[in-house]
Amino acid sequence: MNIHLSEAAARHVSAHLAKRGAGVGVRLGVKTTGCSGLSYELEYVDAVAPGDLVIEQHGVKVLVDPKNLAFIDGTELDYVREGLNEGFKFTNPNERDRCGCGESFRV
């Protein structure tokens, strides 16, 4: 499994987990939706589920359900500020197409 978490993303996740007062990390996955078929899911989690693949970078755990790995293997997760907007940015080498609004992708 090759998922890369930037230092900026790790800082953001760590700060949010501290604010929540609980949690072991974030779960990265995909769901079926949008014009192109798939969108990213990112959620804070309180426990590792049986079968989860776990990577730890910069002190943060990223959990992945193995059924999602084919869609996100090689993905770089960053936290960026662009003008007044800020949020997670996904750079996925498996993406073949992205919808015009940027909410969904196809592999």
Backbone as CSV, one residue per row, in Angstrom:
resi,resn,N_x,N_y,N_z,CA_x,CA_y,CA_z,C_x,C_y,C_z
1,MET,0.856,-1.178,0.000,0.000,0.000,0.000,0.889,1.223,0.000
2,ASN,0.614,2.129,-0.899,1.418,3.328,-1.045,0.504,4.549,-0.987
3,ILE,0.252,5.057,0.212,-0.515,6.280,0.424,0.442,7.259,1.090
4,HIS,0.495,8.486,0.595,1.396,9.482,1.164,0.574,10.594,1.808
5,LEU,0.896,10.902,3.054,0.250,11.973,3.797,1.272,13.092,3.979
6,SER,0.939,14.282,3.490,1.883,15.399,3.619,1.963,15.854,5.073
7,GLU,3.013,16.597,5.386,3.156,17.132,6.743,2.012,18.086,7.070
8,ALA,1.569,18.877,6.094,0.457,19.809,6.326,-0.828,19.046,6.645
9,ALA,-1.093,17.962,5.915,-2.286,17.149,6.174,-2.183,16.494,7.551
10,ALA,-1.011,15.998,7.892,-0.817,15.357,9.200,-1.033,16.361,10.332
11,ARG,-0.532,17.580,10.173,-0.740,18.619,11.192,-2.224,18.914,11.371
12,HIS,-2.953,19.006,10.246,-4.385,19.303,10.311,-5.140,18.164,11.005
13,VAL,-4.837,16.931,10.626,-5.498,15.773,11.237,-5.181,15.711,12.722
14,SER,-3.924,15.878,13.096,-3.526,15.837,14.510,-4.253,16.904,15.317
15,ALA,-4.336,18.109,14.777,-5.023,19.202,15.471,-6.504,18.888,15.652
16,HIS,-7.124,18.323,14.612,-8.551,18.002,14.701,-8.796,16.867,15.698
17,LEU,-7.931,15.858,15.696,-8.074,14.759,16.664,-7.907,15.279,18.090
18,ALA,-6.968,16.201,18.299,-6.774,16.787,19.624,-8.009,17.573,20.048
19,LYS,-8.590,18.314,19.118,-9.793,19.092,19.406,-10.962,18.175,19.752
20,ARG,-11.068,17.036,19.037,-12.128,16.059,19.313,-11.921,15.388,20.661
21,GLY,-10.658,15.263,21.064,-10.346,14.594,22.310,-10.353,13.080,22.199
22,ALA,-10.451,12.565,20.989,-10.484,11.112,20.768,-10.141,10.837,19.313
23,GLY,-9.811,9.569,19.056,-9.570,9.158,17.676,-8.194,8.566,17.489
24,VAL,-8.117,7.651,16.510,-6.839,7.006,16.207,-6.259,7.487,14.883
25,GLY,-7.062,8.150,14.064,-6.582,8.613,12.765,-7.722,8.905,11.829
26,VAL,-7.448,8.766,10.514,-8.468,9.004,9.490,-8.591,7.786,8.590
27,ARG,-9.797,7.568,8.101,-10.057,6.505,7.142,-10.198,7.152,5.762
28,LEU,-9.424,6.651,4.810,-9.457,7.130,3.437,-10.098,6.055,2.583
29,GLY,-11.096,6.449,1.804,-11.775,5.499,0.928,-12.467,6.208,-0.207
30,VAL,-13.286,5.471,-0.931,-14.067,6.024,-2.029,-15.510,5.543,-1.900
31,LYS,-16.419,6.299,-2.516,-17.813,5.885,-2.604,-18.306,6.184,-4.011
32,THR,-19.333,5.475,-4.423,-19.906,5.672,-5.743,-20.839,6.881,-5.703
33,THR,-20.564,7.866,-6.559,-21.376,9.075,-6.611,-20.911,9.969,-7.754
34,GLY,-21.654,11.021,-8.029,-21.235,12.050,-8.979,-21.286,11.635,-10.430
35,CYS,-20.876,12.553,-11.294,-20.935,12.329,-12.746,-19.898,11.342,-13.252
36,SER,-18.748,11.290,-12.586,-17.676,10.420,-13.070,-17.640,9.061,-12.377
37,GLY,-18.376,8.903,-11.291,-18.496,7.589,-10.693,-18.020,7.425,-9.272
38,LEU,-16.903,8.040,-8.874,-16.347,7.851,-7.538,-16.005,9.193,-6.904
39,SER,-16.097,9.241,-5.599,-15.602,10.414,-4.874,-14.858,9.925,-3.643
40,TYR,-13.980,10.773,-3.142,-13.173,10.422,-1.981,-13.997,10.570,-0.707
41,GLU,-13.730,9.684,0.241,-14.300,9.786,1.576,-13.142,9.866,2.553
42,LEU,-13.251,10.767,3.478,-12.237,10.921,4.512,-12.983,11.169,5.812
43,GLU,-12.783,10.287,6.793,-13.480,10.448,8.060,-12.538,10.151,9.218
44,TYR,-12.757,10.851,10.303,-11.997,10.605,11.515,-12.560,9.354,12.178
45,VAL,-11.680,8.487,12.682,-12.126,7.231,13.266,-11.571,7.068,14.680
46,ASP,-12.357,6.350,15.493,-11.989,6.133,16.878,-11.358,4.776,17.130
47,ALA,-11.476,3.859,16.135,-10.905,2.521,16.324,-10.542,1.927,14.969
48,VAL,-9.541,1.083,14.974,-9.150,0.350,13.770,-10.119,-0.810,13.597
49,ALA,-10.716,-0.941,12.401,-11.642,-2.048,12.117,-10.848,-3.291,11.720
50,PRO,-11.403,-4.463,11.993,-10.722,-5.694,11.571,-10.477,-5.672,10.060
51,GLY,-9.282,-5.999,9.657,-8.941,-6.030,8.238,-8.420,-4.725,7.676
52,ASP,-8.521,-3.630,8.428,-8.010,-2.343,7.941,-6.521,-2.430,7.649
53,LEU,-6.120,-1.802,6.562,-4.706,-1.591,6.288,-4.341,-0.280,6.974
54,VAL,-3.235,-0.263,7.679,-2.857,0.914,8.462,-1.465,1.369,8.055
55,ILE,-1.368,2.656,7.734,-0.051,3.254,7.538,0.053,4.423,8.509
56,GLU,1.246,4.693,8.955,1.449,5.822,9.853,2.534,6.709,9.272
57,GLN,2.191,7.979,9.111,3.144,8.959,8.599,3.022,10.230,9.417
58,HIS,4.145,10.782,9.784,4.191,12.030,10.550,3.348,11.917,11.821
59,GLY,3.298,10.719,12.407,2.562,10.509,13.645,1.066,10.344,13.495
60,VAL,0.571,10.229,12.260,-0.865,10.085,12.007,-1.133,8.759,11.302
61,LYS,-2.167,8.056,11.748,-2.559,6.802,11.112,-3.601,7.063,10.034
62,VAL,-3.376,6.445,8.864,-4.343,6.455,7.777,-4.820,5.016,7.623
63,LEU,-6.129,4.819,7.734,-6.734,3.498,7.649,-7.415,3.358,6.295
64,VAL,-7.256,2.189,5.672,-7.849,1.939,4.366,-8.490,0.555,4.386
65,ASP,-9.737,0.486,3.961,-10.399,-0.800,3.769,-9.784,-1.408,2.511
66,PRO,-9.345,-2.660,2.547,-8.673,-3.261,1.386,-9.481,-3.208,0.087
67,LYS,-10.820,-3.180,0.168,-11.622,-3.122,-1.064,-11.489,-1.778,-1.781
68,ASN,-11.007,-0.746,-1.094,-10.804,0.570,-1.709,-9.398,0.771,-2.260
69,LEU,-8.490,-0.116,-1.899,-7.081,0.085,-2.226,-6.821,0.213,-3.726
70,ALA,-7.499,-0.559,-4.546,-7.272,-0.505,-5.997,-7.558,0.887,-6.568
71,PHE,-8.447,1.621,-5.926,-8.829,2.948,-6.423,-7.921,4.064,-5.915
72,ILE,-7.256,3.840,-4.774,-6.507,4.938,-4.149,-5.033,4.646,-3.912
73,ASP,-4.558,3.471,-4.294,-3.141,3.156,-4.087,-2.280,4.175,-4.829
74,GLY,-1.323,4.736,-4.145,-0.449,5.747,-4.741,-0.913,7.174,-4.523
75,THR,-2.051,7.358,-3.863,-2.622,8.686,-3.658,-1.802,9.495,-2.666
76,GLU,-1.628,10.768,-2.976,-1.007,11.724,-2.069,-2.103,12.599,-1.490
77,LEU,-2.140,12.694,-0.179,-3.144,13.494,0.517,-2.455,14.697,1.135
78,ASP,-2.899,15.875,0.745,-2.305,17.119,1.223,-3.414,17.986,1.804
79,TYR,-3.053,18.970,2.592,-3.998,19.966,3.099,-3.503,21.310,2.608
80,VAL,-4.321,21.995,1.803,-3.865,23.212,1.141,-4.818,24.380,1.386
81,ARG,-4.243,25.553,1.276,-5.019,26.796,1.307,-4.838,27.464,-0.034
82,GLU,-5.957,27.741,-0.683,-5.936,28.417,-1.984,-6.874,29.609,-1.892
83,GLY,-6.296,30.790,-1.740,-7.118,31.979,-1.551,-7.845,31.889,-0.216
84,LEU,-9.168,32.019,-0.257,-9.973,31.942,0.960,-10.389,30.512,1.294
85,ASN,-10.118,29.575,0.397,-10.522,28.183,0.589,-9.384,27.347,1.145
86,GLU,-9.734,26.376,1.939,-8.754,25.419,2.424,-9.418,24.063,2.531
87,GLY,-8.621,23.021,2.363,-9.160,21.679,2.470,-8.164,20.644,2.003
88,PHE,-8.602,19.384,2.057,-7.763,18.284,1.621,-7.714,18.231,0.101
89,LYS,-6.542,17.928,-0.419,-6.334,17.790,-1.856,-5.800,16.383,-2.112
90,PHE,-6.437,15.685,-3.042,-6.058,14.322,-3.387,-5.366,14.320,-4.747
91,THR,-4.176,13.765,-4.802,-3.466,13.571,-6.062,-3.329,12.064,-6.240
92,ASN,-4.113,11.534,-7.183,-4.237,10.094,-7.354,-3.753,9.690,-8.747
93,PRO,-2.696,8.895,-8.845,-2.193,8.485,-10.159,-3.136,7.525,-10.894
94,ASN,-4.142,7.002,-10.205,-5.101,6.090,-10.829,-6.235,6.811,-11.533
95,GLU,-6.401,8.110,-11.265,-7.490,8.862,-11.893,-7.281,8.935,-13.400
96,ARG,-8.321,8.603,-14.125,-8.286,8.706,-15.585,-9.092,9.885,-16.094
97,ASP,-10.038,10.329,-15.271,-10.903,11.427,-15.662,-11.509,12.013,-14.393
98,ARG,-11.837,13.302,-14.451,-12.473,13.984,-13.320,-13.623,14.825,-13.870
99,CYS,-14.717,14.883,-13.149,-15.852,15.667,-13.636,-15.511,17.154,-13.604
100,GLY,-16.282,17.947,-14.307,-16.018,19.371,-14.415,-16.069,20.119,-13.091
101,CYS,-16.917,19.668,-12.176,-17.017,20.345,-10.886,-15.943,19.879,-9.916
102,GLY,-15.222,18.810,-10.248,-14.136,18.315,-9.418,-14.571,17.459,-8.253
103,GLU,-15.841,17.100,-8.187,-16.349,16.320,-7.049,-16.195,14.818,-7.234
104,SER,-16.034,14.346,-8.443,-15.922,12.901,-8.633,-14.873,12.594,-9.696
105,PHE,-14.460,11.305,-9.730,-13.415,10.893,-10.645,-13.689,9.477,-11.134
106,ARG,-12.926,9.080,-12.146,-13.022,7.723,-12.692,-11.618,7.130,-12.766
107,VAL,-11.517,5.824,-12.521,-10.230,5.143,-12.623,-10.244,4.213,-13.818
